[in-house]
Amino acid sequence: MSKASEVMERLLQGEQVEWVKLGEISDFFGGLTGKNKTHFGKGNGRYIPYTNIFNNKSVDFDSLEAVVVIDDERQNAVHRGDVLLTLSSETLDEVGMSSVVLNESQQ
């Protein structure tokens, strides 16, 4: 039995669950698109940086950062109940960290 299977067994404590792929019960979308380093640290838009997700179990809307967003540009918004994941990192242990959106953003 793998270490992950052992952890799941202990957490479930014998409860039966139905396993489904996340794509069957949710929608996926990426973060900001079409941005490079010149767009960050200034601008009219706000985004949730990697460190906000990594350091908080729920998104800290007081710690958003600035980004340039052009008027006709379409970027994704987050909503209450969304779960944000870190999909990449410099170390394997920091991939898959998550943070939930508990409130609607006022931004």
C-alpha positions as CSV (number, residue, x, y, z in Angstrom):
1,M,0.0,0.0,0.0
2,S,1.4,3.4,-0.9
3,K,1.9,6.2,1.6
4,A,-0.9,8.2,0.0
5,S,-3.3,5.2,0.3
6,E,-2.4,4.8,4.0
7,V,-3.1,8.4,4.7
8,M,-6.5,8.2,2.8
9,E,-7.4,5.0,4.8
10,R,-6.7,6.8,8.1
11,L,-8.6,10.0,7.1
12,L,-11.6,8.1,5.8
13,Q,-11.8,5.8,8.9
14,G,-13.7,3.1,6.9
15,E,-16.2,5.5,5.3
16,Q,-17.2,4.6,1.7
17,V,-16.7,7.4,-0.9
18,E,-17.4,7.7,-4.5
19,W,-14.2,8.7,-6.4
20,V,-14.7,11.0,-9.4
21,K,-12.4,13.1,-11.5
22,L,-12.4,16.7,-10.6
23,G,-13.3,17.7,-14.1
24,E,-16.6,15.8,-13.7
25,I,-17.7,18.0,-10.8
26,S,-15.9,21.3,-11.5
27,D,-14.5,23.7,-14.0
28,F,-10.9,24.6,-14.3
29,F,-9.3,27.9,-15.5
30,G,-5.9,29.4,-15.2
31,G,-4.7,32.6,-13.7
32,L,-3.9,35.7,-15.5
33,T,-3.2,35.3,-19.2
34,G,-1.2,37.4,-21.6
35,K,0.9,39.0,-18.9
36,N,4.7,39.5,-18.5
37,K,6.7,41.1,-15.7
38,T,6.1,44.6,-17.0
39,H,2.4,44.3,-16.2
40,F,2.9,43.5,-12.5
41,G,3.3,45.8,-9.5
42,K,1.2,48.6,-11.0
43,G,-2.1,49.0,-12.8
44,N,-5.8,49.1,-12.2
45,G,-6.4,45.4,-11.6
46,R,-5.9,43.2,-8.6
47,Y,-4.8,39.6,-8.6
48,I,-4.1,36.8,-6.0
49,P,-0.4,36.1,-6.0
50,Y,1.1,32.6,-5.4
51,T,2.2,33.6,-1.9
52,N,-1.4,34.4,-0.9
53,I,-2.5,30.9,-1.9
54,F,0.6,29.3,-0.4
55,N,0.4,31.1,3.0
56,N,-3.4,31.1,3.6
57,K,-6.0,28.5,3.9
58,S,-8.5,31.1,2.7
59,V,-7.7,33.9,0.3
60,D,-6.6,37.1,2.1
61,F,-8.3,39.9,0.0
62,D,-6.3,42.4,1.9
63,S,-3.1,41.1,0.3
64,L,-3.9,41.3,-3.4
65,E,-1.3,42.8,-5.7
66,A,-1.6,45.2,-8.6
67,V,-1.6,44.3,-12.3
68,V,-2.3,46.2,-15.5
69,V,-5.6,45.0,-17.1
70,I,-6.7,46.7,-20.3
71,D,-10.4,47.7,-20.6
72,D,-11.4,45.1,-23.3
73,E,-9.2,42.4,-21.8
74,R,-11.1,39.4,-20.3
75,Q,-9.5,37.9,-17.2
76,N,-11.1,35.3,-14.9
77,A,-12.7,36.4,-11.6
78,V,-12.9,34.3,-8.4
79,H,-16.1,33.7,-6.5
80,R,-17.1,32.4,-3.1
81,G,-16.5,28.7,-3.0
82,D,-13.7,28.6,-5.5
83,V,-10.6,26.6,-4.6
84,L,-7.2,27.9,-5.9
85,L,-4.2,25.6,-6.4
86,T,-0.5,26.2,-6.9
87,L,0.2,24.2,-10.0
88,S,3.9,24.8,-10.2
89,S,6.7,25.7,-7.8
90,E,10.5,25.5,-7.4
91,T,10.1,22.5,-5.1
92,L,7.8,19.5,-5.4
93,D,6.6,20.0,-1.8
94,E,5.0,23.3,-2.7
95,V,2.9,22.1,-5.7
96,G,-0.8,21.6,-5.0
97,M,-1.1,24.0,-2.1
98,S,-4.6,25.3,-1.9
99,S,-6.7,28.2,-0.7
100,V,-10.4,28.7,-0.7
101,V,-12.4,31.8,-1.5
102,L,-14.7,32.3,1.5
103,N,-16.2,35.7,0.5
104,E,-17.0,37.5,-2.7
105,S,-14.2,39.8,-3.7
106,Q,-14.9,43.5,-3.2
107,Q,-12.2,44.4,-5.8
